[in-house]
Every structure is written in structure tokens, then in C-alpha cells.
Amino acid sequence: QVQLVESGGGLVQPGGSLRLSCAASGFLFSSAAMSWYRQAPGKERELVAGITSVGDSTNYADSVKGRFTISRDNAKNTVALQMNSLKPEDTAVYYCKATKRGWPKEYWGQGTQVTVSS
């Protein structure tokens, strides 16, 4: 079955960096668009960044443009989110999502906590 497993979260000081990774299995990874979302306490889940199935196009939330970079390795079935210049407002649970036209639903990972605090 489809599995998405995030890793790389943790506690970091403002201005620091983290790299999140999402390992995918159970489907043809190179055929699915991937994205990262986040959800802070008391807030709705929001899109952070997305990347097409072949990695030729990306999109970002305005709040992370210039600081975060999404990438994927179709040979390793992984998608990453490099997060630089982190701010306290980036604190959230980060989730990866897989989508593909024709699938009955989207698939989500279990999330990884990112806390930005001094």
C-alpha cells in the first residue's frame, strides 16, 4: 500500500536550517506530484511547496519563497524540503502528500514536528 514517511524535523533556533525528507513506497513515485504542507496549532493545514512528477516545476507559498526549496529524487523515491532562515512562525507539523490524476484520493504521511525557538 502507499506509504509516506517524513523525517528530519526537530528543534532549531531562529535563522537556522532543517532538511525534511519524505520516503515513498507502494506506488510509482515518478508518476506522482508531491507536495509539503504544514499545520500549526489552531490553524488550518496549508500548502508550503509542490513539485511536479518529473521535477520540472515547483511552487511555493509566499511566506517561504526564497527560504525553502523542494526537490525530489525519483531514483530514491524521496522528496525533500530544505528550509533555511527559519522563523518562529514556521513552527508546525509538516506533512508530505502524493497526488496523481486518476487516484481515488490523495495520500498523506504522518507528519514531522518542526519547532523554531530560541
CNS distance restraints for C-alpha pairs under 8 A (distance, minus, plus):
assign (resid   1 and name CA) (resid  25 and name CA) 7.61 0.50 0.50
assign (resid   1 and name CA) (resid  26 and name CA) 4.86 0.50 0.50
assign (resid   1 and name CA) (resid  27 and name CA) 7.55 0.50 0.50
assign (resid   2 and name CA) (resid  24 and name CA) 7.43 0.50 0.50
assign (resid   2 and name CA) (resid  25 and name CA) 5.77 0.50 0.50
assign (resid   2 and name CA) (resid  26 and name CA) 4.30 0.50 0.50
assign (resid   2 and name CA) (resid  27 and name CA) 6.03 0.50 0.50
assign (resid   2 and name CA) (resid 107 and name CA) 7.26 0.50 0.50
assign (resid   3 and name CA) (resid  23 and name CA) 7.94 0.50 0.50
assign (resid   3 and name CA) (resid  24 and name CA) 5.68 0.50 0.50
assign (resid   3 and name CA) (resid  25 and name CA) 5.22 0.50 0.50
assign (resid   3 and name CA) (resid  26 and name CA) 6.18 0.50 0.50
assign (resid   3 and name CA) (resid 107 and name CA) 7.89 0.50 0.50
assign (resid   3 and name CA) (resid 109 and name CA) 7.02 0.50 0.50
assign (resid   4 and name CA) (resid  22 and name CA) 6.25 0.50 0.50
assign (resid   4 and name CA) (resid  23 and name CA) 5.64 0.50 0.50
assign (resid   4 and name CA) (resid  24 and name CA) 4.68 0.50 0.50
assign (resid   4 and name CA) (resid  25 and name CA) 6.70 0.50 0.50
assign (resid   4 and name CA) (resid  96 and name CA) 7.16 0.50 0.50
assign (resid   4 and name CA) (resid  97 and name CA) 7.68 0.50 0.50
assign (resid   4 and name CA) (resid 107 and name CA) 7.68 0.50 0.50
assign (resid   4 and name CA) (resid 108 and name CA) 6.44 0.50 0.50
assign (resid   4 and name CA) (resid 109 and name CA) 4.54 0.50 0.50
assign (resid   4 and name CA) (resid 110 and name CA) 7.49 0.50 0.50
assign (resid   5 and name CA) (resid  22 and name CA) 5.30 0.50 0.50
assign (resid   5 and name CA) (resid  23 and name CA) 5.18 0.50 0.50
assign (resid   5 and name CA) (resid  24 and name CA) 6.62 0.50 0.50
assign (resid   5 and name CA) (resid 109 and name CA) 5.44 0.50 0.50
assign (resid   5 and name CA) (resid 110 and name CA) 6.68 0.50 0.50
assign (resid   5 and name CA) (resid 111 and name CA) 7.68 0.50 0.50
assign (resid   6 and name CA) (resid  20 and name CA) 6.99 0.50 0.50
assign (resid   6 and name CA) (resid  21 and name CA) 5.57 0.50 0.50
assign (resid   6 and name CA) (resid  22 and name CA) 4.26 0.50 0.50
assign (resid   6 and name CA) (resid  23 and name CA) 6.49 0.50 0.50
assign (resid   6 and name CA) (resid  95 and name CA) 7.03 0.50 0.50
assign (resid   6 and name CA) (resid  96 and name CA) 6.95 0.50 0.50
assign (resid   6 and name CA) (resid 109 and name CA) 6.40 0.50 0.50
assign (resid   6 and name CA) (resid 110 and name CA) 7.01 0.50 0.50
assign (resid   6 and name CA) (resid 111 and name CA) 5.95 0.50 0.50
assign (resid   6 and name CA) (resid 112 and name CA) 5.97 0.50 0.50
assign (resid   7 and name CA) (resid  20 and name CA) 5.76 0.50 0.50
assign (resid   7 and name CA) (resid  21 and name CA) 5.32 0.50 0.50
assign (resid   7 and name CA) (resid  22 and name CA) 6.39 0.50 0.50
assign (resid   7 and name CA) (resid 112 and name CA) 6.12 0.50 0.50
assign (resid   8 and name CA) (resid  18 and name CA) 7.07 0.50 0.50
assign (resid   8 and name CA) (resid  19 and name CA) 5.93 0.50 0.50
assign (resid   8 and name CA) (resid  20 and name CA) 4.54 0.50 0.50
assign (resid   8 and name CA) (resid  21 and name CA) 6.16 0.50 0.50
assign (resid   8 and name CA) (resid 112 and name CA) 7.27 0.50 0.50
assign (resid   9 and name CA) (resid  18 and name CA) 7.11 0.50 0.50
assign (resid   9 and name CA) (resid  19 and name CA) 7.58 0.50 0.50
assign (resid   9 and name CA) (resid  20 and name CA) 6.24 0.50 0.50
assign (resid   9 and name CA) (resid 112 and name CA) 5.35 0.50 0.50
assign (resid   9 and name CA) (resid 113 and name CA) 5.25 0.50 0.50
assign (resid   9 and name CA) (resid 114 and name CA) 4.93 0.50 0.50
assign (resid   9 and name CA) (resid 115 and name CA) 7.92 0.50 0.50
assign (resid  10 and name CA) (resid  18 and name CA) 7.98 0.50 0.50
assign (resid  10 and name CA) (resid 112 and name CA) 7.99 0.50 0.50
assign (resid  10 and name CA) (resid 113 and name CA) 6.13 0.50 0.50
assign (resid  10 and name CA) (resid 114 and name CA) 5.05 0.50 0.50
assign (resid  10 and name CA) (resid 115 and name CA) 6.10 0.50 0.50
assign (resid  11 and name CA) (resid 114 and name CA) 6.17 0.50 0.50
assign (resid  11 and name CA) (resid 115 and name CA) 4.73 0.50 0.50
assign (resid  11 and name CA) (resid 116 and name CA) 5.91 0.50 0.50
assign (resid  11 and name CA) (resid 117 and name CA) 7.10 0.50 0.50
assign (resid  12 and name CA) (resid  16 and name CA) 6.04 0.50 0.50
assign (resid  12 and name CA) (resid  17 and name CA) 7.19 0.50 0.50
assign (resid  12 and name CA) (resid  18 and name CA) 7.59 0.50 0.50
assign (resid  12 and name CA) (resid 114 and name CA) 7.83 0.50 0.50
assign (resid  12 and name CA) (resid 115 and name CA) 6.29 0.50 0.50
assign (resid  12 and name CA) (resid 116 and name CA) 4.99 0.50 0.50
assign (resid  12 and name CA) (resid 117 and name CA) 6.28 0.50 0.50
assign (resid  12 and name CA) (resid 118 and name CA) 7.64 0.50 0.50
assign (resid  13 and name CA) (resid  86 and name CA) 7.63 0.50 0.50
assign (resid  13 and name CA) (resid 116 and name CA) 5.40 0.50 0.50
assign (resid  13 and name CA) (resid 117 and name CA) 5.02 0.50 0.50
assign (resid  13 and name CA) (resid 118 and name CA) 4.99 0.50 0.50
assign (resid  14 and name CA) (resid  85 and name CA) 6.98 0.50 0.50
assign (resid  14 and name CA) (resid  86 and name CA) 5.36 0.50 0.50
assign (resid  14 and name CA) (resid  87 and name CA) 5.07 0.50 0.50
assign (resid  14 and name CA) (resid  88 and name CA) 6.33 0.50 0.50
assign (resid  14 and name CA) (resid 116 and name CA) 5.75 0.50 0.50
assign (resid  14 and name CA) (resid 117 and name CA) 5.99 0.50 0.50
assign (resid  14 and name CA) (resid 118 and name CA) 6.50 0.50 0.50
assign (resid  15 and name CA) (resid  84 and name CA) 7.05 0.50 0.50
assign (resid  15 and name CA) (resid  85 and name CA) 4.15 0.50 0.50
assign (resid  15 and name CA) (resid  86 and name CA) 4.85 0.50 0.50
assign (resid  15 and name CA) (resid  87 and name CA) 6.38 0.50 0.50
assign (resid  16 and name CA) (resid  84 and name CA) 6.16 0.50 0.50
assign (resid  16 and name CA) (resid  85 and name CA) 5.46 0.50 0.50
assign (resid  16 and name CA) (resid  86 and name CA) 5.47 0.50 0.50
assign (resid  17 and name CA) (resid  82 and name CA) 7.53 0.50 0.50
assign (resid  17 and name CA) (resid  83 and name CA) 5.41 0.50 0.50
assign (resid  17 and name CA) (resid  84 and name CA) 4.40 0.50 0.50
assign (resid  17 and name CA) (resid  85 and name CA) 6.20 0.50 0.50
assign (resid  17 and name CA) (resid  86 and name CA) 6.16 0.50 0.50
assign (resid  18 and name CA) (resid  82 and name CA) 6.22 0.50 0.50
assign (resid  18 and name CA) (resid  83 and name CA) 5.24 0.50 0.50
assign (resid  18 and name CA) (resid  84 and name CA) 6.72 0.50 0.50
assign (resid  19 and name CA) (resid  80 and name CA) 6.87 0.50 0.50
assign (resid  19 and name CA) (resid  81 and name CA) 5.66 0.50 0.50
assign (resid  19 and name CA) (resid  82 and name CA) 4.46 0.50 0.50
assign (resid  19 and name CA) (resid  83 and name CA) 5.91 0.50 0.50
assign (resid  20 and name CA) (resid  80 and name CA) 5.46 0.50 0.50
assign (resid  20 and name CA) (resid  81 and name CA) 5.00 0.50 0.50
assign (resid  20 and name CA) (resid  82 and name CA) 6.40 0.50 0.50
assign (resid  20 and name CA) (resid  83 and name CA) 7.85 0.50 0.50
assign (resid  21 and name CA) (resid  78 and name CA) 6.74 0.50 0.50
assign (resid  21 and name CA) (resid  79 and name CA) 5.83 0.50 0.50
assign (resid  21 and name CA) (resid  80 and name CA) 4.36 0.50 0.50
assign (resid  21 and name CA) (resid  81 and name CA) 6.44 0.50 0.50
assign (resid  22 and name CA) (resid  78 and name CA) 5.46 0.50 0.50
assign (resid  22 and name CA) (resid  79 and name CA) 5.24 0.50 0.50
assign (resid  22 and name CA) (resid  80 and name CA) 6.20 0.50 0.50
assign (resid  22 and name CA) (resid  96 and name CA) 6.50 0.50 0.50
assign (resid  22 and name CA) (resid 109 and name CA) 7.99 0.50 0.50
assign (resid  23 and name CA) (resid  77 and name CA) 6.10 0.50 0.50
assign (resid  23 and name CA) (resid  78 and name CA) 4.69 0.50 0.50
assign (resid  23 and name CA) (resid  79 and name CA) 6.87 0.50 0.50
assign (resid  24 and name CA) (resid  29 and name CA) 6.92 0.50 0.50
assign (resid  24 and name CA) (resid  77 and name CA) 5.47 0.50 0.50
assign (resid  24 and name CA) (resid  78 and name CA) 6.03 0.50 0.50
assign (resid  25 and name CA) (resid  29 and name CA) 7.38 0.50 0.50
assign (resid  25 and name CA) (resid  77 and name CA) 7.17 0.50 0.50
assign (resid  28 and name CA) (resid  32 and name CA) 7.23 0.50 0.50
assign (resid  29 and name CA) (resid  53 and name CA) 7.74 0.50 0.50
assign (resid  29 and name CA) (resid  74 and name CA) 6.51 0.50 0.50
assign (resid  29 and name CA) (resid  77 and name CA) 5.77 0.50 0.50
assign (resid  30 and name CA) (resid  53 and name CA) 5.43 0.50 0.50
assign (resid  30 and name CA) (resid  54 and name CA) 6.34 0.50 0.50
assign (resid  30 and name CA) (resid  74 and name CA) 5.50 0.50 0.50
assign (resid  30 and name CA) (resid  77 and name CA) 7.63 0.50 0.50
assign (resid  31 and name CA) (resid  53 and name CA) 5.31 0.50 0.50
assign (resid  31 and name CA) (resid  54 and name CA) 7.55 0.50 0.50
assign (resid  31 and name CA) (resid 100 and name CA) 7.00 0.50 0.50
assign (resid  32 and name CA) (resid  52 and name CA) 7.32 0.50 0.50
assign (resid  32 and name CA) (resid  53 and name CA) 4.89 0.50 0.50
assign (resid  32 and name CA) (resid  98 and name CA) 6.06 0.50 0.50
assign (resid  32 and name CA) (resid  99 and name CA) 5.49 0.50 0.50
assign (resid  32 and name CA) (resid 100 and name CA) 4.90 0.50 0.50
assign (resid  33 and name CA) (resid  50 and name CA) 7.45 0.50 0.50
assign (resid  33 and name CA) (resid  51 and name CA) 5.96 0.50 0.50
assign (resid  33 and name CA) (resid  52 and name CA) 4.62 0.50 0.50
assign (resid  33 and name CA) (resid  53 and name CA) 4.41 0.50 0.50
assign (resid  33 and name CA) (resid  98 and name CA) 5.87 0.50 0.50
assign (resid  33 and name CA) (resid  99 and name CA) 5.32 0.50 0.50
assign (resid  33 and name CA) (resid 100 and name CA) 6.21 0.50 0.50
assign (resid  34 and name CA) (resid  50 and name CA) 5.82 0.50 0.50
assign (resid  34 and name CA) (resid  51 and name CA) 5.49 0.50 0.50
assign (resid  34 and name CA) (resid  52 and name CA) 6.56 0.50 0.50
assign (resid  34 and name CA) (resid  53 and name CA) 6.96 0.50 0.50
assign (resid  34 and name CA) (resid  79 and name CA) 7.29 0.50 0.50
assign (resid  34 and name CA) (resid  96 and name CA) 7.06 0.50 0.50
assign (resid  34 and name CA) (resid  97 and name CA) 5.65 0.50 0.50
assign (resid  34 and name CA) (resid  98 and name CA) 4.76 0.50 0.50
assign (resid  34 and name CA) (resid  99 and name CA) 6.43 0.50 0.50
assign (resid  35 and name CA) (resid  47 and name CA) 7.53 0.50 0.50
assign (resid  35 and name CA) (resid  48 and name CA) 7.50 0.50 0.50
assign (resid  35 and name CA) (resid  49 and name CA) 5.58 0.50 0.50
assign (resid  35 and name CA) (resid  50 and name CA) 3.99 0.50 0.50
assign (resid  35 and name CA) (resid  51 and name CA) 6.11 0.50 0.50
assign (resid  35 and name CA) (resid  96 and name CA) 5.61 0.50 0.50
assign (resid  35 and name CA) (resid  97 and name CA) 5.23 0.50 0.50
assign (resid  35 and name CA) (resid  98 and name CA) 6.70 0.50 0.50
assign (resid  36 and name CA) (resid  47 and name CA) 6.31 0.50 0.50
assign (resid  36 and name CA) (resid  48 and name CA) 5.43 0.50 0.50
assign (resid  36 and name CA) (resid  49 and name CA) 5.31 0.50 0.50
assign (resid  36 and name CA) (resid  50 and name CA) 6.31 0.50 0.50
assign (resid  36 and name CA) (resid  81 and name CA) 7.58 0.50 0.50
assign (resid  36 and name CA) (resid  94 and name CA) 6.79 0.50 0.50
assign (resid  36 and name CA) (resid  95 and name CA) 5.57 0.50 0.50
assign (resid  36 and name CA) (resid  96 and name CA) 4.47 0.50 0.50
assign (resid  36 and name CA) (resid  97 and name CA) 6.25 0.50 0.50
assign (resid  37 and name CA) (resid  45 and name CA) 6.51 0.50 0.50
assign (resid  37 and name CA) (resid  46 and name CA) 5.38 0.50 0.50
assign (resid  37 and name CA) (resid  47 and name CA) 4.39 0.50 0.50
assign (resid  37 and name CA) (resid  48 and name CA) 4.98 0.50 0.50
assign (resid  37 and name CA) (resid  49 and name CA) 7.05 0.50 0.50
assign (resid  37 and name CA) (resid  94 and name CA) 5.68 0.50 0.50
assign (resid  37 and name CA) (resid  95 and name CA) 5.11 0.50 0.50
assign (resid  37 and name CA) (resid  96 and name CA) 6.22 0.50 0.50
assign (resid  37 and name CA) (resid  97 and name CA) 7.54 0.50 0.50
assign (resid  38 and name CA) (resid  45 and name CA) 5.47 0.50 0.50
assign (resid  38 and name CA) (resid  46 and name CA) 5.48 0.50 0.50
assign (resid  38 and name CA) (resid  47 and name CA) 6.62 0.50 0.50
assign (resid  38 and name CA) (resid  48 and name CA) 6.61 0.50 0.50
assign (resid  38 and name CA) (resid  92 and name CA) 5.81 0.50 0.50
assign (resid  38 and name CA) (resid  93 and name CA) 5.41 0.50 0.50
assign (resid  38 and name CA) (resid  94 and name CA) 4.27 0.50 0.50
assign (resid  38 and name CA) (resid  95 and name CA) 5.90 0.50 0.50
assign (resid  39 and name CA) (resid  43 and name CA) 6.26 0.50 0.50
assign (resid  39 and name CA) (resid  44 and name CA) 5.96 0.50 0.50
assign (resid  39 and name CA) (resid  45 and name CA) 4.30 0.50 0.50
assign (resid  39 and name CA) (resid  46 and name CA) 6.33 0.50 0.50
assign (resid  39 and name CA) (resid  92 and name CA) 5.19 0.50 0.50
assign (resid  39 and name CA) (resid  93 and name CA) 5.31 0.50 0.50
assign (resid  39 and name CA) (resid  94 and name CA) 6.60 0.50 0.50
assign (resid  40 and name CA) (resid  44 and name CA) 7.28 0.50 0.50
assign (resid  40 and name CA) (resid  45 and name CA) 7.35 0.50 0.50
assign (resid  40 and name CA) (resid  91 and name CA) 6.48 0.50 0.50
assign (resid  40 and name CA) (resid  92 and name CA) 4.21 0.50 0.50
assign (resid  40 and name CA) (resid  93 and name CA) 6.37 0.50 0.50
assign (resid  41 and name CA) (resid  92 and name CA) 7.09 0.50 0.50
assign (resid  47 and name CA) (resid  60 and name CA) 7.77 0.50 0.50
assign (resid  47 and name CA) (resid  61 and name CA) 6.57 0.50 0.50
assign (resid  48 and name CA) (resid  60 and name CA) 5.75 0.50 0.50
assign (resid  48 and name CA) (resid  61 and name CA) 5.17 0.50 0.50
assign (resid  48 and name CA) (resid  64 and name CA) 7.10 0.50 0.50
assign (resid  49 and name CA) (resid  58 and name CA) 7.11 0.50 0.50
assign (resid  49 and name CA) (resid  59 and name CA) 5.47 0.50 0.50
assign (resid  49 and name CA) (resid  60 and name CA) 4.31 0.50 0.50
assign (resid  49 and name CA) (resid  61 and name CA) 6.28 0.50 0.50
assign (resid  49 and name CA) (resid  69 and name CA) 7.86 0.50 0.50
assign (resid  49 and name CA) (resid  70 and name CA) 6.44 0.50 0.50
assign (resid  50 and name CA) (resid  58 and name CA) 5.46 0.50 0.50
assign (resid  50 and name CA) (resid  59 and name CA) 5.24 0.50 0.50
assign (resid  50 and name CA) (resid  60 and name CA) 6.62 0.50 0.50
assign (resid  50 and name CA) (resid  70 and name CA) 6.98 0.50 0.50
assign (resid  51 and name CA) (resid  55 and name CA) 5.70 0.50 0.50
assign (resid  51 and name CA) (resid  56 and name CA) 7.51 0.50 0.50
assign (resid  51 and name CA) (resid  57 and name CA) 5.77 0.50 0.50
assign (resid  51 and name CA) (resid  58 and name CA) 4.42 0.50 0.50
assign (resid  51 and name CA) (resid  59 and name CA) 6.67 0.50 0.50
assign (resid  51 and name CA) (resid  70 and name CA) 6.90 0.50 0.50
assign (resid  51 and name CA) (resid  71 and name CA) 7.15 0.50 0.50
assign (resid  51 and name CA) (resid  72 and name CA) 7.83 0.50 0.50
assign (resid  52 and name CA) (resid  56 and name CA) 6.27 0.50 0.50
assign (resid  52 and name CA) (resid  57 and name CA) 5.61 0.50 0.50
assign (resid  52 and name CA) (resid  58 and name CA) 6.60 0.50 0.50
assign (resid  54 and name CA) (resid  74 and name CA) 7.78 0.50 0.50
assign (resid  55 and name CA) (resid  71 and name CA) 7.14 0.50 0.50
assign (resid  55 and name CA) (resid  72 and name CA) 6.61 0.50 0.50
assign (resid  58 and name CA) (resid  70 and name CA) 7.30 0.50 0.50
assign (resid  60 and name CA) (resid  64 and name CA) 6.61 0.50 0.50
assign (resid  60 and name CA) (resid  65 and name CA) 5.87 0.50 0.50
assign (resid  61 and name CA) (resid  65 and name CA) 6.35 0.50 0.50
assign (resid  64 and name CA) (resid  68 and name CA) 5.62 0.50 0.50
assign (resid  67 and name CA) (resid  83 and name CA) 6.12 0.50 0.50
assign (resid  67 and name CA) (resid  84 and name CA) 5.12 0.50 0.50
assign (resid  67 and name CA) (resid  85 and name CA) 6.09 0.50 0.50
assign (resid  67 and name CA) (resid  86 and name CA) 7.71 0.50 0.50
assign (resid  68 and name CA) (resid  81 and name CA) 6.69 0.50 0.50
assign (resid  68 and name CA) (resid  82 and name CA) 5.45 0.50 0.50
assign (resid  68 and name CA) (resid  83 and name CA) 4.47 0.50 0.50
assign (resid  68 and name CA) (resid  84 and name CA) 6.03 0.50 0.50
assign (resid  69 and name CA) (resid  81 and name CA) 5.64 0.50 0.50
assign (resid  69 and name CA) (resid  82 and name CA) 5.06 0.50 0.50
assign (resid  69 and name CA) (resid  83 and name CA) 6.64 0.50 0.50
assign (resid  70 and name CA) (resid  79 and name CA) 7.28 0.50 0.50
assign (resid  70 and name CA) (resid  80 and name CA) 5.70 0.50 0.50
assign (resid  70 and name CA) (resid  81 and name CA) 4.58 0.50 0.50
assign (resid  70 and name CA) (resid  82 and name CA) 6.40 0.50 0.50
assign (resid  71 and name CA) (resid  79 and name CA) 5.72 0.50 0.50
assign (resid  71 and name CA) (resid  80 and name CA) 5.30 0.50 0.50
assign (resid  71 and name CA) (resid  81 and name CA) 6.58 0.50 0.50
assign (resid  72 and name CA) (resid  77 and name CA) 7.66 0.50 0.50
assign (resid  72 and name CA) (resid  78 and name CA) 5.72 0.50 0.50
assign (resid  72 and name CA) (resid  79 and name CA) 4.13 0.50 0.50
assign (resid  72 and name CA) (resid  80 and name CA) 6.03 0.50 0.50
assign (resid  73 and name CA) (resid  77 and name CA) 5.93 0.50 0.50
assign (resid  73 and name CA) (resid  78 and name CA) 5.38 0.50 0.50
assign (resid  73 and name CA) (resid  79 and name CA) 6.30 0.50 0.50
assign (resid  74 and name CA) (resid  78 and name CA) 6.60 0.50 0.50
assign (resid  86 and name CA) (resid  90 and name CA) 6.47 0.50 0.50
assign (resid  86 and name CA) (resid 116 and name CA) 6.74 0.50 0.50
assign (resid  87 and name CA) (resid  91 and name CA) 7.59 0.50 0.50
assign (resid  87 and name CA) (resid 116 and name CA) 6.12 0.50 0.50
assign (resid  88 and name CA) (resid 115 and name CA) 7.35 0.50 0.50
assign (resid  88 and name CA) (resid 116 and name CA) 4.70 0.50 0.50
assign (resid  88 and name CA) (resid 117 and name CA) 5.85 0.50 0.50
assign (resid  89 and name CA) (resid 116 and name CA) 7.56 0.50 0.50
assign (resid  90 and name CA) (resid 114 and name CA) 7.56 0.50 0.50
assign (resid  90 and name CA) (resid 115 and name CA) 7.47 0.50 0.50
assign (resid  90 and name CA) (resid 116 and name CA) 6.69 0.50 0.50
assign (resid  91 and name CA) (resid 113 and name CA) 7.79 0.50 0.50
assign (resid  91 and name CA) (resid 114 and name CA) 5.37 0.50 0.50
assign (resid  91 and name CA) (resid 115 and name CA) 4.58 0.50 0.50
assign (resid  91 and name CA) (resid 116 and name CA) 5.44 0.50 0.50
assign (resid  92 and name CA) (resid 113 and name CA) 6.07 0.50 0.50
assign (resid  92 and name CA) (resid 114 and name CA) 5.52 0.50 0.50
assign (resid  92 and name CA) (resid 115 and name CA) 6.62 0.50 0.50
assign (resid  93 and name CA) (resid 111 and name CA) 5.82 0.50 0.50
assign (resid  93 and name CA) (resid 112 and name CA) 5.36 0.50 0.50
assign (resid  93 and name CA) (resid 113 and name CA) 4.34 0.50 0.50
assign (resid  93 and name CA) (resid 114 and name CA) 5.98 0.50 0.50
assign (resid  94 and name CA) (resid 111 and name CA) 5.22 0.50 0.50
assign (resid  94 and name CA) (resid 112 and name CA) 5.26 0.50 0.50
assign (resid  94 and name CA) (resid 113 and name CA) 6.22 0.50 0.50
assign (resid  94 and name CA) (resid 114 and name CA) 6.99 0.50 0.50
assign (resid  95 and name CA) (resid 108 and name CA) 6.79 0.50 0.50
assign (resid  95 and name CA) (resid 109 and name CA) 5.77 0.50 0.50
assign (resid  95 and name CA) (resid 110 and name CA) 6.65 0.50 0.50
assign (resid  95 and name CA) (resid 111 and name CA) 4.40 0.50 0.50
assign (resid  95 and name CA) (resid 112 and name CA) 6.63 0.50 0.50
assign (resid  96 and name CA) (resid 108 and name CA) 5.89 0.50 0.50
assign (resid  96 and name CA) (resid 109 and name CA) 5.55 0.50 0.50
assign (resid  96 and name CA) (resid 111 and name CA) 7.20 0.50 0.50
assign (resid  97 and name CA) (resid 106 and name CA) 6.90 0.50 0.50
assign (resid  97 and name CA) (resid 107 and name CA) 5.55 0.50 0.50
assign (resid  97 and name CA) (resid 108 and name CA) 4.55 0.50 0.50
assign (resid  97 and name CA) (resid 109 and name CA) 6.52 0.50 0.50
assign (resid  98 and name CA) (resid 106 and name CA) 5.97 0.50 0.50
assign (resid  98 and name CA) (resid 107 and name CA) 5.21 0.50 0.50
assign (resid  98 and name CA) (resid 108 and name CA) 6.60 0.50 0.50
assign (resid  99 and name CA) (resid 103 and name CA) 7.31 0.50 0.50
assign (resid  99 and name CA) (resid 105 and name CA) 7.58 0.50 0.50
assign (resid  99 and name CA) (resid 106 and name CA) 5.15 0.50 0.50
assign (resid  99 and name CA) (resid 107 and name CA) 6.72 0.50 0.50
assign (resid 100 and name CA) (resid 106 and name CA) 7.65 0.50 0.50
